[in-house]
Amino acid sequence: MYLAQIYVTHKPSILDPQGEAVKNALHRLNYTSIESISQGKFFEVTINADSKDEAVKTIESICKDLLVNQNMETYSYEIKEG
């Protein structure tokens, strides 16, 4: 068994209106030291795989097929055994 933690964020060239809205709200609450903030998605996936290589192939596949809009988003992940 493997646990994958997947982080999906906007590409740097994509406007993040939700992140901007959160930053503006924080500024109104006097958190003026906040320079930028971005919003993304986080997934935890438990995988029943025979090897870490098989788990990586599965994670790459589900990210490309479903979890990530590759035109607007980028992703990274960590896979842990156990």
DSSP file (Angstrom, degrees, kcal/mol; ACC not computed):
  #  RESIDUE AA STRUCTURE BP1 BP2  ACC     N-H-->O    O-->H-N    N-H-->O    O-->H-N    TCO  KAPPA ALPHA  PHI   PSI    X-CA   Y-CA   Z-CA
    1    1 A M              0   0    0      0, 0.0    81,-2.6     0, 0.0     2,-0.3   0.000 360.0 360.0 360.0 144.0    0.0    0.0    0.0
    2    2 A Y  E     -AB  47  81A   0     45,-2.3    45,-3.1    80,-0.3     2,-0.5  -0.970 360.0-145.2-133.6 148.5    1.1    3.5   -0.8
    3    3 A L  E     -AB  46  80A   0     77,-3.1    77,-2.9    -2,-0.3     2,-0.5  -0.971  16.2-164.7-114.7 122.5   -0.2    6.9    0.2
    4    4 A A  E     -AB  45  79A   0     41,-3.1    41,-2.7    -2,-0.5     2,-0.6  -0.908   6.5-161.6-107.6 133.4    0.1    9.7   -2.4
    5    5 A Q  E     -AB  44  78A   0     73,-2.8    73,-2.0    -2,-0.5     2,-0.5  -0.971  15.2-165.8-112.9 117.6   -0.4   13.3   -1.5
    6    6 A I  E     -AB  43  77A   0     37,-2.9    37,-2.3    -2,-0.6     2,-0.5  -0.892   8.0-163.6-113.3 130.4   -1.1   15.4   -4.6
    7    7 A Y  E     -AB  42  76A   0     69,-3.1    69,-2.0    -2,-0.5     2,-0.5  -0.957   5.4-170.7-114.7 124.9   -0.9   19.1   -4.8
    8    8 A V  E     +AB  41  75A   0     33,-2.7    33,-2.6    -2,-0.5     2,-0.3  -0.968  13.3 165.9-118.6 126.7   -2.6   21.0   -7.7
    9    9 A T  E     - B   0  74A   0     65,-2.4    65,-3.0    -2,-0.5    31,-0.1  -0.898  40.4 -90.5-134.7 164.0   -2.0   24.7   -8.2
   10   10 A H  E     - B   0  73A   0     29,-0.5    63,-0.3    -2,-0.3     6,-0.1  -0.442  47.7-105.6 -69.0 146.6   -2.5   27.2  -11.0
   11   11 A K    >   -     0   0    0     61,-2.9     3,-2.2     1,-0.1    -1,-0.1  -0.420  35.6-108.5 -65.1 151.2    0.3   27.7  -13.4
   12   12 A P  T 3  S+     0   0    0      0, 0.0    -1,-0.1     0, 0.0    -2,-0.1   0.792 118.4  56.2 -55.9 -28.9    2.2   31.0  -12.8
   13   13 A S  T 3  S+     0   0    0      2,-0.1     2,-0.4    59,-0.0    -2,-0.0   0.518  91.0  90.4 -82.4  -3.5    0.7   32.6  -15.9
   14   14 A I  S <  S-     0   0    0     -3,-2.2     2,-0.2    58,-0.2    -4,-0.1  -0.804  80.2-121.1 -99.5 130.5   -2.9   31.9  -14.8
   15   15 A L        -     0   0    0     -2,-0.4    -4,-0.1     1,-0.1    -2,-0.1  -0.464  18.1-153.2 -66.0 135.8   -4.9   34.5  -12.8
   16   16 A D     >  +     0   0    0     -2,-0.2     4,-2.2     1,-0.2     5,-0.2  -0.790  17.0 176.3-113.1  85.3   -6.0   33.1   -9.5
   17   17 A P  H  > S+     0   0    0      0, 0.0     4,-2.2     0, 0.0    -1,-0.2   0.839  80.3  52.7 -63.0 -33.1   -9.2   35.1   -8.6
   18   18 A Q  H  > S+     0   0    0      2,-0.2     4,-2.2     1,-0.2     5,-0.2   0.912 109.5  48.9 -68.2 -40.7   -9.9   33.1   -5.4
   19   19 A G  H  > S+     0   0    0      1,-0.2     4,-2.5     2,-0.2    -1,-0.2   0.907 111.6  49.8 -62.9 -41.3   -6.3   33.7   -4.2
   20   20 A E  H  X S+     0   0    0     -4,-2.2     4,-2.5     2,-0.2    -2,-0.2   0.889 109.6  51.4 -64.1 -39.5   -6.7   37.4   -4.9
   21   21 A A  H  X S+     0   0    0     -4,-2.2     4,-2.1     2,-0.2    -2,-0.2   0.903 111.2  47.5 -64.5 -41.0  -10.0   37.6   -3.0
   22   22 A V  H  X S+     0   0    0     -4,-2.2     4,-2.5     2,-0.2    -2,-0.2   0.922 111.5  50.7 -65.6 -43.7   -8.5   35.9    0.0
   23   23 A K  H  X S+     0   0    0     -4,-2.5     4,-2.3     1,-0.2    -2,-0.2   0.925 111.0  48.6 -59.9 -45.0   -5.5   38.2   -0.1
   24   24 A N  H  X S+     0   0    0     -4,-2.5     4,-2.0     1,-0.2    -1,-0.2   0.894 111.1  50.3 -62.7 -40.2   -7.8   41.3   -0.2
   25   25 A A  H  X S+     0   0    0     -4,-2.1     4,-1.2     2,-0.2    -1,-0.2   0.904 110.0  50.4 -64.6 -40.6   -9.8   39.9    2.7
   26   26 A L  H  <>S+     0   0    0     -4,-2.5     5,-2.8     1,-0.2     3,-0.3   0.896 108.4  52.3 -64.2 -39.9   -6.7   39.4    4.7
   27   27 A H  H ><5S+     0   0    0     -4,-2.3     3,-1.8     1,-0.2    -1,-0.2   0.906 106.4  53.3 -62.1 -40.4   -5.5   42.9    4.0
   28   28 A R  H 3<5S+     0   0    0     -4,-2.0    -1,-0.2     1,-0.3    -2,-0.2   0.775 105.8  54.7 -64.5 -24.9   -8.9   44.2    5.2
   29   29 A L  T 3<5S-     0   0    0     -4,-1.2    -1,-0.3    -3,-0.3    -2,-0.2   0.216 126.8-103.8 -91.6  14.4   -8.3   42.2    8.5
   30   30 A N  T < 5S+     0   0    0     -3,-1.8     2,-1.1     1,-0.2    -3,-0.2   0.695  81.5 133.7  71.0  23.4   -5.0   44.1    8.8
   31   31 A Y    > < +     0   0    0     -5,-2.8     3,-1.4     1,-0.2    -1,-0.2  -0.532  22.5 154.6 -92.0  64.9   -2.8   41.2    7.7
   32   32 A T  T 3   +     0   0    0     -2,-1.1    -1,-0.2     1,-0.3    -5,-0.1   0.591  54.6  72.8 -75.7 -10.6   -0.9   43.7    5.5
   33   33 A S  T 3  S+     0   0    0     -3,-0.2     2,-0.6     2,-0.0    -1,-0.3   0.592  70.3 106.9 -79.0  -8.8    2.3   41.7    5.4
   34   34 A I    <   +     0   0    0     -3,-1.4     3,-0.1     1,-0.2    -7,-0.0  -0.603  43.8 177.7 -73.2 116.5    0.7   39.1    3.1
   35   35 A E        -     0   0    0     -2,-0.6     2,-0.3     1,-0.3    -1,-0.2   0.860  63.3 -12.6 -87.2 -41.4    2.2   39.7   -0.3
   36   36 A S        -     0   0    0      2,-0.0    -1,-0.3   -13,-0.0     2,-0.3  -0.989  54.5-171.9-157.9 158.1    0.5   36.9   -2.2
   37   37 A I        -     0   0    0     -2,-0.3     2,-0.4    -3,-0.1   -14,-0.2  -0.979   7.7-162.3-152.2 142.6   -1.6   33.8   -1.7
   38   38 A S        -     0   0    0     -2,-0.3     2,-0.4   -19,-0.1    -2,-0.0  -0.960  11.0-139.7-130.3 150.5   -2.8   31.2   -4.0
   39   39 A Q        +     0   0    0     -2,-0.4   -29,-0.5   -23,-0.0     2,-0.2  -0.858  31.2 154.1-108.2 141.7   -5.5   28.6   -3.8
   40   40 A G        -     0   0    0     -2,-0.4     2,-0.3   -31,-0.1   -31,-0.2  -0.673  38.0 -92.4-143.4-161.5   -5.1   25.0   -5.0
   41   41 A K  E     -A    8   0A   0    -33,-2.6   -33,-2.7    -2,-0.2     2,-0.4  -0.933  24.1-160.0-126.0 150.0   -6.4   21.5   -4.4
   42   42 A F  E     -A    7   0A   0     -2,-0.3     2,-0.4   -35,-0.2   -35,-0.2  -0.999   9.4-176.0-131.7 132.1   -5.0   18.7   -2.3
   43   43 A F  E     -A    6   0A   0    -37,-2.3   -37,-2.9    -2,-0.4     2,-0.5  -0.980  13.7-159.0-127.6 140.6   -5.8   15.0   -2.7
   44   44 A E  E     -A    5   0A   0     -2,-0.4     2,-0.5   -39,-0.2   -39,-0.2  -0.989  18.1-175.5-114.4 126.0   -4.8   12.0   -0.6
   45   45 A V  E     -A    4   0A   0    -41,-2.7   -41,-3.1    -2,-0.5     2,-0.5  -0.983  16.9-151.7-127.2 125.4   -5.0    8.7   -2.5
   46   46 A T  E     -A    3   0A   0     -2,-0.5     2,-0.5   -43,-0.2   -43,-0.2  -0.853  20.4-165.8 -94.5 128.0   -4.4    5.3   -1.1
   47   47 A I  E     -A    2   0A   0    -45,-3.1   -45,-2.3    -2,-0.5     2,-1.0  -0.952  20.7-149.4-121.8 129.6   -3.1    2.9   -3.7
   48   48 A N        +     0   0    0     -2,-0.5     2,-0.3   -47,-0.2    -2,-0.0  -0.820  44.8 149.1 -93.7  96.1   -2.9   -0.9   -3.6
   49   49 A A        -     0   0    0     -2,-1.0     3,-0.1     1,-0.1    -2,-0.1  -0.923  53.8-133.5-132.0 154.2    0.2   -1.4   -5.8
   50   50 A D  S    S+     0   0    0     -2,-0.3     2,-0.3     1,-0.1    -1,-0.1   0.695  89.4  13.4 -79.9 -20.2    3.0   -4.0   -5.9
   51   51 A S  S  > S-     0   0    0      1,-0.1     4,-1.9   -49,-0.0     5,-0.1  -0.970  74.0-112.0-150.7 163.4    5.8   -1.4   -6.2
   52   52 A K  H  > S+     0   0    0     -2,-0.3     4,-2.7     1,-0.2     5,-0.2   0.876 117.5  57.8 -65.5 -36.2    6.4    2.3   -5.9
   53   53 A D  H  > S+     0   0    0      1,-0.2     4,-2.2     2,-0.2    -1,-0.2   0.899 106.6  48.2 -60.4 -40.3    7.0    2.5   -9.7
   54   54 A E  H  > S+     0   0    0      2,-0.2     4,-2.0     1,-0.2    -1,-0.2   0.895 110.9  51.0 -66.2 -40.0    3.5    1.1  -10.2
   55   55 A A  H  X S+     0   0    0     -4,-1.9     4,-2.5     2,-0.2    -2,-0.2   0.906 109.2  51.2 -63.3 -41.9    2.1    3.6   -7.7
   56   56 A V  H  X S+     0   0    0     -4,-2.7     4,-2.8     1,-0.2     5,-0.2   0.922 108.9  50.8 -61.3 -44.9    3.8    6.5   -9.6
   57   57 A K  H  X S+     0   0    0     -4,-2.2     4,-2.0     1,-0.2    -1,-0.2   0.894 111.2  48.7 -60.6 -39.9    2.4    5.3  -12.9
   58   58 A T  H  X S+     0   0    0     -4,-2.0     4,-2.6     2,-0.2     5,-0.2   0.932 112.4  47.2 -65.5 -46.0   -1.1    5.3  -11.4
   59   59 A I  H  X S+     0   0    0     -4,-2.5     4,-2.3     1,-0.2     5,-0.2   0.926 111.9  50.3 -63.3 -45.4   -0.8    8.7   -9.8
   60   60 A E  H  X S+     0   0    0     -4,-2.8     4,-2.1     1,-0.2    -1,-0.2   0.914 112.4  49.0 -57.4 -42.8    0.6   10.2  -13.1
   61   61 A S  H  X S+     0   0    0     -4,-2.0     4,-2.6    -5,-0.2    -2,-0.2   0.927 112.1  45.1 -65.9 -46.9   -2.3    8.7  -15.0
   62   62 A I  H  X>S+     0   0    0     -4,-2.6     4,-2.2     2,-0.2     5,-2.1   0.850 112.1  53.4 -70.2 -31.3   -5.1    9.9  -12.7
   63   63 A C  I  <>S+     0   0    0     -4,-2.3     5,-2.1    -5,-0.2    -1,-0.2   0.949 115.4  39.6 -64.0 -47.1   -3.6   13.4  -12.5
   64   64 A K  I  <5S+     0   0    0     -4,-2.1     6,-0.2    -5,-0.2    -2,-0.2   0.854 121.2  43.6 -71.4 -34.7   -3.5   13.7  -16.3
   65   65 A D  I  <5S-     0   0    0     -4,-2.6    -1,-0.2    -5,-0.2    -2,-0.2   0.791 136.6 -12.9 -82.3 -28.7   -6.9   12.0  -16.9
   66   66 A L  I  <5S+     0   0    0     -4,-2.2    -3,-0.2    -5,-0.2    -2,-0.1   0.653 119.5  57.5-141.4 -47.1   -9.0   13.6  -14.2
   67   67 A L  I   <S+     0   0    0     -5,-2.1     2,-0.4     1,-0.1    -4,-0.2   0.752  99.3  52.5 -77.5 -24.9   -7.5   15.7  -11.3
   68   68 A V      < -     0   0    0     -5,-2.1     2,-1.1    -6,-0.3    -1,-0.1  -0.933  62.8-146.5-122.3 131.5   -5.5   18.3  -13.3
   69   69 A N    >>  -     0   0    0     -2,-0.4     4,-3.2     1,-0.1     3,-1.5  -0.828  21.4-160.6 -86.9 101.2   -6.6   20.7  -16.0
   70   70 A Q  T 34 S+     0   0    0     -2,-1.1    -1,-0.1     1,-0.3     5,-0.0   0.638  83.5  61.5 -67.3 -13.9   -3.2   20.7  -17.8
   71   71 A N  T 34 S+     0   0    0      1,-0.1    -1,-0.3    -3,-0.1     3,-0.0   0.812 124.8  14.4 -75.0 -30.6   -4.0   24.0  -19.6
   72   72 A M  T <4 S+     0   0    0     -3,-1.5   -61,-2.9   -62,-0.1     2,-0.3   0.617 119.7  56.8-119.2 -20.0   -4.3   25.9  -16.4
   73   73 A E  E  <  -B   10   0A   0     -4,-3.2     2,-0.3   -63,-0.3   -63,-0.2  -0.778  50.6-161.0-123.7 159.4   -2.8   23.8  -13.5
   74   74 A T  E     -B    9   0A   0    -65,-3.0   -65,-2.4    -2,-0.3     2,-0.3  -0.875  16.1-156.8-128.3 164.5    0.3   22.1  -12.5
   75   75 A Y  E     -B    8   0A   0     -2,-0.3     2,-0.3   -67,-0.2   -67,-0.2  -0.968  14.7-176.8-144.0 157.8    0.8   19.3  -10.0
   76   76 A S  E     -B    7   0A   0    -69,-2.0   -69,-3.1    -2,-0.3     2,-0.3  -0.949  13.9-171.5-143.7 162.8    3.3   17.7   -7.7
   77   77 A Y  E     -B    6   0A   0     -2,-0.3     2,-0.4   -71,-0.2   -71,-0.2  -0.990  18.5-146.5-154.5 160.3    3.1   14.7   -5.4
   78   78 A E  E     -B    5   0A   0    -73,-2.0   -73,-2.8    -2,-0.3     2,-0.5  -0.985  14.9-157.8-125.7 139.5    4.7   12.7   -2.7
   79   79 A I  E     -B    4   0A   0     -2,-0.4     2,-0.4   -75,-0.2   -75,-0.2  -0.983  10.1-173.7-122.2 127.9    4.3    8.9   -2.4
   80   80 A K  E     -B    3   0A   0    -77,-2.9   -77,-3.1    -2,-0.5     2,-0.3  -0.939  21.6-126.0-121.1 141.1    4.9    7.2    0.9
   81   81 A E  E      B    2   0A   0     -2,-0.4   -79,-0.2   -79,-0.2   -29,-0.0  -0.598 360.0 360.0 -82.5 145.3    4.9    3.5    1.6
   82   82 A G              0   0    0    -81,-2.6   -80,-0.3    -2,-0.3    -1,-0.2   0.366 360.0 360.0 130.5 360.0    2.7    2.1    4.3
